[in-house]
Amino acid sequence: MVRSRHRLIRLGVLIGAVLVLGACSLIGSEDQPLTTFEPAGPFAEQIDNLFWPVFWIAVAVFILVQGAILVAVFMFRDRDGSKEAKQLHGSPKLEIAWTIVPALILAGIAVPTTAAVFELTECDPDAIEIQVIGHQWWFEYHYPEAEIDTANIMVIPAGQEVCAVMTSDDVLHNFWIPALNGKRYLVPGQTTLLRLQADEPGEYWGHCAEFCGLSHSLMRARVQAVEPAEYEAWLAEQQTAAATPVEGTDGYEGFEVFGAKGCIQCHTVRFEDDSASNIIERASFNGPDLTHFASRNVFAGAILPEEGQSRDEALKDWLADPPYIKPGSFMPDLALTEAEIDALIVWLDSME
């Protein structure tokens, strides 16, 4: 019996160690770049600076409590002929001590935590506003000052604060860019705020952190921080309309497929020609604005292209059967032929 118990204990320790090491192996890897331990901006650093003191306080409390339990178990366990341990019930000094000390510890944690919560939820008046709208299963970004819409990639200027004004178009979502700040809910019919800032140019991955449906695990996000001058140039480029395809030119056949297959029911494309723009104007919004689709290096909720996959290969897989790539996708399988898919890819690649 004793030997069997020891084996179970060793097995439990081994399984626990494997799980812990397996979780640690994902931190900072290319496949799972979501980690809060590499802050890249002042707001993420503020959370990081708050986390570590609280963590070490919790570790100290854990060691003290577990140590006291072990001392009580081994020193005062029942033995044949041993005297009953002295009871301390009713000791005013001890009762005062174990009431005041935890209260002081909790107060020491609560005060800076509360201050940080209020500070992180109040945007600076001079911050750049970007509206974030959660959809099943992708994020839409609207820049109100420039009057442009994009998806999957939020472009921001490095070194400047961004105020993300967030809501949801359908169900509860949660916007999380761990290198730049903590999590914040996107609530249908309500508005929440999230302060974002990247100290240096770079790409910062994020994810929806609230279960929101069948493809929740495939709802990713990416923040791309660029130099301020590059950001202004990007805004100017995004404000331009797309060139209207002309019959006989590259992309025209794909444009025809786009209109014939009903893609216009969900997607918007802003063209230079008003007549073409009216054709593509969406009746109801379900999918991203495709005016500058080719300027984004990820699509389909930022899950494509996969590692080692070219953009055109990923587009071909996505257009062939969207619900297979993203279960529950509102983009249906249109039964496109290979020729139609190739034509669409040529046209989409021209939408820079």
Backbone torsions as a table, in degrees:
resi	resn	phi	psi	omega
1	MET	NA	-46.5	-179.5
2	VAL	-63.8	-43.9	-179.8
3	ARG	-61.9	-41.9	178.9
4	SER	-62.8	-39.3	178.9
5	ARG	-65.2	-41.5	179.1
6	HIS	-63.5	-38.0	177.9
7	ARG	-64.0	-41.5	178.9
8	LEU	-64.0	-39.5	178.8
9	ILE	-64.0	-46.0	179.6
10	ARG	-63.1	-39.2	178.5
11	LEU	-64.4	-41.8	178.8
12	GLY	-62.9	-42.8	177.9
13	VAL	-62.8	-42.2	-180.0
14	LEU	-62.9	-45.7	179.7
15	ILE	-62.9	-42.5	178.0
16	GLY	-60.8	-42.8	179.6
17	ALA	-63.8	-40.2	178.7
18	VAL	-63.2	-43.6	-179.9
19	LEU	-64.0	-43.2	179.7
20	VAL	-63.4	-47.5	180.0
21	LEU	-65.4	-35.9	178.0
22	GLY	-64.9	-40.2	177.6
23	ALA	-66.2	-41.5	-179.5
24	CYS	-64.8	-31.3	-177.7
25	SER	-68.3	-19.3	-179.2
26	LEU	-83.7	-20.4	-174.7
27	ILE	-68.5	123.0	175.7
28	GLY	78.2	4.4	178.9
29	SER	-77.2	166.1	-179.0
30	GLU	-66.1	-34.1	-178.1
31	ASP	-78.4	-29.3	-177.8
32	GLN	-130.3	75.4	-174.9
33	PRO	-83.7	16.0	-177.4
34	LEU	-90.2	105.7	177.4
35	THR	-144.4	137.7	178.4
36	THR	-87.4	-3.8	-174.1
37	PHE	-92.9	9.8	175.1
38	GLU	-129.9	67.4	-177.7
39	PRO	-62.6	138.0	-177.5
40	ALA	-120.3	12.1	179.6
41	GLY	-156.3	169.1	-174.4
42	PRO	-64.3	-32.5	-177.4
43	PHE	-75.8	-39.5	174.8
44	ALA	-66.9	-36.4	177.8
45	GLU	-65.8	-36.6	178.0
46	GLN	-62.7	-41.4	176.7
47	ILE	-65.8	-42.4	-179.3
48	ASP	-63.6	-42.1	179.8
49	ASN	-67.0	-26.2	176.7
50	LEU	-82.0	-35.6	-175.4
51	PHE	-64.1	-46.6	-171.0
52	TRP	-65.9	-44.7	175.6
53	PRO	-59.8	-41.7	178.7
54	VAL	-63.6	-40.1	179.8
55	PHE	-61.5	-48.0	-177.4
56	TRP	-69.7	-31.3	173.4
57	ILE	-63.5	-43.4	178.6
58	ALA	-63.6	-38.7	178.0
59	VAL	-63.6	-43.9	-180.0
60	ALA	-62.9	-43.8	178.6
61	VAL	-62.7	-43.0	179.5
62	PHE	-59.9	-45.9	-179.2
63	ILE	-63.6	-42.2	179.9
64	LEU	-64.1	-45.2	-177.8
65	VAL	-67.1	-47.9	-179.6
66	GLN	-65.4	-35.7	177.1
67	GLY	-63.5	-42.3	178.4
68	ALA	-63.7	-38.8	178.7
69	ILE	-64.8	-44.5	-179.8
70	LEU	-64.2	-40.3	177.7
71	VAL	-61.4	-44.4	-180.0
72	ALA	-64.7	-38.9	-177.4
73	VAL	-66.5	-45.0	-172.9
74	PHE	-88.5	-35.2	-176.8
75	MET	-82.9	-29.9	-173.6
76	PHE	-118.9	23.1	177.0
77	ARG	-71.4	157.2	-176.3
78	ASP	-70.7	126.8	176.5
79	ARG	-128.9	155.8	176.9
80	ASP	-64.9	125.6	177.1
81	GLY	82.6	-0.9	-179.0
82	SER	-80.6	151.8	179.0
83	LYS	-80.4	153.8	177.2
84	GLU	-68.0	136.0	-179.0
85	ALA	-64.2	148.3	179.3
86	LYS	-65.8	129.5	-179.3
87	GLN	-87.6	136.9	-178.5
88	LEU	-108.5	12.2	179.7
89	HIS	-60.3	132.2	178.4
90	GLY	88.9	8.9	178.0
91	SER	-79.4	110.8	-177.3
92	PRO	-60.0	-39.4	-177.2
93	LYS	-63.0	-47.3	-179.8
94	LEU	-65.7	-42.5	-179.3
95	GLU	-64.2	-38.9	176.0
96	ILE	-66.1	-40.9	-177.7
97	ALA	-64.6	-48.9	-176.6
98	TRP	-81.3	3.3	168.2
99	THR	-96.8	-45.0	-175.6
100	ILE	-73.6	-44.1	-176.3
101	VAL	-59.8	-50.0	176.7
102	PRO	-61.6	-35.6	179.0
103	ALA	-63.9	-41.2	178.5
104	LEU	-66.3	-39.7	178.0
105	ILE	-62.5	-46.8	-179.9
106	LEU	-64.2	-38.7	177.8
107	ALA	-65.1	-40.0	179.1
108	GLY	-64.4	-28.8	176.8
109	ILE	-84.4	-40.8	-172.9
110	ALA	-68.5	-39.3	-175.1
111	VAL	-62.7	-55.0	178.6
112	PRO	-66.5	-30.9	178.6
113	THR	-65.4	-46.8	179.2
114	THR	-62.5	-42.7	178.7
115	ALA	-61.6	-41.5	179.4
116	ALA	-65.8	-39.9	179.8
117	VAL	-60.4	-46.3	179.4
118	PHE	-65.9	-39.6	-178.8
119	GLU	-67.8	-37.1	-177.0
120	LEU	-78.1	-11.0	-179.0
121	THR	-107.1	5.7	178.7
122	GLU	-118.0	106.2	-177.8
123	CYS	-71.5	149.0	173.9
124	ASP	-67.5	140.0	180.0
125	PRO	-58.2	-26.9	-178.9
126	ASP	-91.4	3.8	-178.5
127	ALA	-67.8	150.6	176.8
128	ILE	-76.8	125.3	-178.8
129	GLU	-88.0	129.5	172.1
130	ILE	-131.5	125.1	-179.6
131	GLN	-87.8	130.7	-179.5
132	VAL	-113.5	122.7	179.8
133	ILE	-117.9	122.8	179.1
134	GLY	-86.3	134.8	176.6
135	HIS	-129.6	161.9	171.2
136	GLN	-87.2	106.4	1.8
137	TRP	-134.8	81.0	179.2
138	TRP	-164.4	163.2	179.7
139	PHE	-107.4	134.0	175.4
140	GLU	-104.3	141.8	179.3
141	TYR	-123.9	124.9	178.7
142	HIS	-116.4	129.1	178.7
143	TYR	-103.9	98.0	-171.3
144	PRO	-63.4	-35.5	-178.5
145	GLU	-68.7	-36.4	-179.6
146	ALA	-93.6	-12.0	-178.6
147	GLU	57.1	53.2	177.0
148	ILE	-130.3	154.6	178.2
149	ASP	-126.0	141.9	174.6
150	THR	-146.0	179.9	-176.1
151	ALA	-145.4	154.1	172.5
152	ASN	71.1	-38.3	-178.9
153	ILE	-120.7	119.0	172.9
154	MET	-94.0	117.2	178.9
155	VAL	-95.0	127.8	-178.8
156	ILE	-134.5	156.6	175.2
157	PRO	-82.3	132.8	178.6
158	ALA	-66.1	142.4	176.7
159	GLY	81.7	3.9	179.9
160	GLN	-125.7	143.8	-178.8
161	GLU	-76.5	139.1	175.0
162	VAL	-117.5	133.4	176.3
163	CYS	-104.3	107.1	178.2
164	ALA	-83.6	114.7	178.2
165	VAL	-98.5	111.3	-162.7
166	MET	-119.0	145.8	173.1
167	THR	-154.7	177.4	179.9
168	SER	-123.9	144.8	179.8
169	ASP	-91.6	-11.0	-176.7
170	ASP	-141.9	-79.0	-176.9
171	VAL	-115.6	-177.5	-179.9
172	LEU	-72.2	125.8	175.1
173	HIS	-121.9	174.4	179.5
174	ASN	-146.3	118.2	-176.3
175	PHE	-91.6	123.3	-174.7
176	TRP	-139.7	112.2	171.5
177	ILE	-116.7	88.4	-167.6
178	PRO	-58.4	-29.3	-179.2
179	ALA	-74.9	-14.2	-174.4
180	LEU	-117.0	-24.7	177.5
181	ASN	-175.8	-178.4	179.3
182	GLY	-85.0	-164.0	-176.9
183	LYS	-87.9	151.0	174.3
184	ARG	-148.6	135.6	-177.2
185	TYR	-72.1	147.5	168.5
186	LEU	-111.1	111.4	-170.0
187	VAL	-111.1	128.7	177.4
188	PRO	-57.9	129.8	178.3
189	GLY	80.6	-0.6	178.8
190	GLN	-128.6	165.8	179.0
191	THR	-122.7	130.9	174.6
192	THR	-122.3	158.2	-177.2
193	LEU	-118.3	146.4	176.6
194	LEU	-143.1	125.5	178.8
195	ARG	-86.8	129.9	179.8
196	LEU	-129.5	140.7	173.6
197	GLN	-160.7	131.9	175.9
198	ALA	-109.6	128.5	-179.4
199	ASP	-69.7	-34.4	-175.6
200	GLU	-128.4	152.8	174.3
201	PRO	-59.8	146.7	179.9
202	GLY	161.7	177.9	177.9
203	GLU	-109.6	131.9	-176.5
204	TYR	-126.3	119.4	-175.5
205	TRP	-82.0	151.2	175.9
206	GLY	-143.0	-176.8	-176.8
207	HIS	-160.6	154.3	167.8
208	CYS	-72.4	125.9	-174.1
209	ALA	-106.1	18.1	177.3
210	GLU	-132.5	129.2	-178.9
211	PHE	-57.8	122.5	-171.7
212	CYS	-130.9	14.6	178.0
213	GLY	136.8	-169.7	-170.3
214	LEU	-59.1	-39.4	-177.6
215	SER	-106.6	31.3	177.5
216	HIS	-54.6	-41.6	-177.6
217	SER	-67.5	-14.3	-179.0
218	LEU	-105.7	17.6	178.8
219	MET	-103.4	90.6	-177.9
220	ARG	-105.2	173.0	178.0
221	ALA	-145.7	158.9	177.1
222	ARG	-144.6	130.8	173.7
223	VAL	-105.9	126.5	179.4
224	GLN	-111.5	110.3	178.3
225	ALA	-93.1	129.4	-178.8
226	VAL	-128.5	169.1	176.2
227	GLU	-62.4	147.6	-177.9
228	PRO	-52.4	-41.3	179.8
229	ALA	-64.7	-40.0	178.4
230	GLU	-66.9	-34.8	177.9
231	TYR	-64.0	-44.8	178.7
232	GLU	-62.6	-39.0	178.3
233	ALA	-65.8	-38.7	178.9
234	TRP	-64.1	-43.3	178.2
235	LEU	-59.3	-45.1	-179.1
236	ALA	-62.3	-40.0	-179.9
237	GLU	-68.0	-40.4	-179.6
238	GLN	-67.0	-25.3	179.6
239	GLN	-75.3	-18.7	-179.5
240	THR	-73.6	148.2	177.6
241	ALA	-84.7	159.5	178.9
242	ALA	-78.1	149.3	177.0
243	ALA	-70.7	135.7	179.7
244	THR	-72.2	124.5	179.7
245	PRO	-60.7	139.2	179.8
246	VAL	-110.8	138.5	-178.3
247	GLU	-57.3	132.5	180.0
248	GLY	95.4	-7.8	179.5
249	THR	-101.4	163.2	177.4
250	ASP	-60.7	133.8	178.3
251	GLY	99.3	-20.6	-176.6
252	TYR	-64.9	-41.1	-179.6
253	GLU	-62.6	-41.0	177.3
254	GLY	-65.7	-36.7	175.9
255	PHE	-62.1	-39.9	177.5
256	GLU	-64.5	-42.4	178.0
257	VAL	-62.7	-41.5	-179.5
258	PHE	-57.4	-43.3	179.2
259	GLY	-75.3	-39.5	-175.0
260	ALA	-70.9	-31.3	-175.4
261	LYS	-88.8	4.0	175.8
262	GLY	82.3	13.9	178.5
263	CYS	-62.4	-22.4	-178.6
264	ILE	-67.8	-12.4	179.3
265	GLN	-70.9	-21.4	-175.6
266	CYS	-122.4	-29.1	-173.0
267	HIS	-107.5	147.1	175.6
268	THR	-110.4	142.2	170.2
269	VAL	-134.8	125.2	179.1
270	ARG	-91.7	114.1	-179.5
271	PHE	-104.7	157.4	175.9
272	GLU	-64.6	-36.9	-179.4
273	ASP	-83.1	119.9	-177.1
274	ASP	-58.9	-36.3	-178.3
275	SER	-65.0	-42.2	177.5
276	ALA	-66.4	-37.5	-179.7
277	SER	-62.4	-38.2	179.5
278	ASN	-66.7	-33.9	179.0
279	ILE	-64.8	-38.9	-173.7
280	ILE	-90.2	-7.7	-178.6
281	GLU	-59.4	128.3	-174.1
282	ARG	-77.2	146.7	176.4
283	ALA	-83.2	-38.5	177.2
284	SER	-145.3	144.9	-172.6
285	PHE	-90.1	124.1	173.6
286	ASN	-134.6	-25.8	-174.7
287	GLY	-127.6	170.9	-176.5
288	PRO	-66.8	155.5	168.8
289	ASP	-68.3	128.3	-175.0
290	LEU	-102.8	10.3	-174.6
291	THR	-55.0	-42.4	-179.6
292	HIS	-121.9	43.3	-176.1
293	PHE	-55.9	-41.2	-175.1
294	ALA	-69.9	-13.1	178.9
295	SER	-80.9	-7.1	179.5
296	ARG	-100.3	132.5	-178.2
297	ASN	-89.6	-0.7	173.4
298	VAL	-137.4	157.1	178.4
299	PHE	-153.6	-176.5	-177.9
300	ALA	57.3	50.1	-178.2
301	GLY	72.2	26.8	178.2
302	ALA	65.4	22.8	178.1
303	ILE	-98.6	-14.3	-179.8
304	LEU	-122.1	149.1	-2.0
305	PRO	-72.7	151.9	174.1
306	GLU	-77.7	166.1	-179.1
307	GLU	-59.1	129.0	-179.9
308	GLY	84.1	2.0	-178.4
309	GLN	-108.2	135.2	178.0
310	SER	-75.2	161.4	-179.2
311	ARG	-61.5	-44.8	-178.4
312	ASP	-67.0	-35.8	176.5
313	GLU	-63.4	-43.3	179.5
314	ALA	-65.8	-41.0	178.1
315	LEU	-62.0	-40.8	180.0
316	LYS	-63.4	-44.1	178.1
317	ASP	-63.1	-42.0	-177.0
318	TRP	-67.1	-47.0	-177.9
319	LEU	-69.9	-27.5	-179.1
320	ALA	-68.9	-36.7	-177.5
321	ASP	-164.6	80.3	-178.7
322	PRO	-56.2	-43.3	-179.5
323	PRO	-63.8	-23.5	177.3
324	TYR	-73.1	-40.1	179.4
325	ILE	-71.4	-42.0	-178.5
326	LYS	-129.9	95.7	-177.0
327	PRO	-54.3	134.1	-179.3
328	GLY	83.3	5.4	-177.7
329	SER	-57.1	137.4	176.8
330	PHE	-78.1	-9.7	172.7
331	MET	-85.0	113.2	-171.4
332	PRO	-79.7	166.6	170.6
333	ASP	-79.7	111.0	-175.8
334	LEU	-90.6	7.2	-180.0
335	ALA	55.5	44.7	-179.8
336	LEU	-71.0	142.8	174.5
337	THR	-77.9	165.1	178.9
338	GLU	-61.6	-37.3	178.8
339	ALA	-65.9	-39.7	179.3
340	GLU	-67.0	-40.1	178.2
341	ILE	-63.5	-45.0	179.2
342	ASP	-60.9	-40.2	179.4
343	ALA	-66.1	-41.7	178.1
344	LEU	-62.5	-40.3	-179.5
345	ILE	-63.9	-41.1	177.9
346	VAL	-60.2	-43.4	-179.1
347	TRP	-69.0	-45.7	-179.2
348	LEU	-63.1	-36.7	178.9
349	ASP	-66.1	-19.1	179.1
350	SER	-87.4	-8.7	-176.2
351	MET	-87.5	70.5	-177.5
352	GLU	-89.7	NA	NA
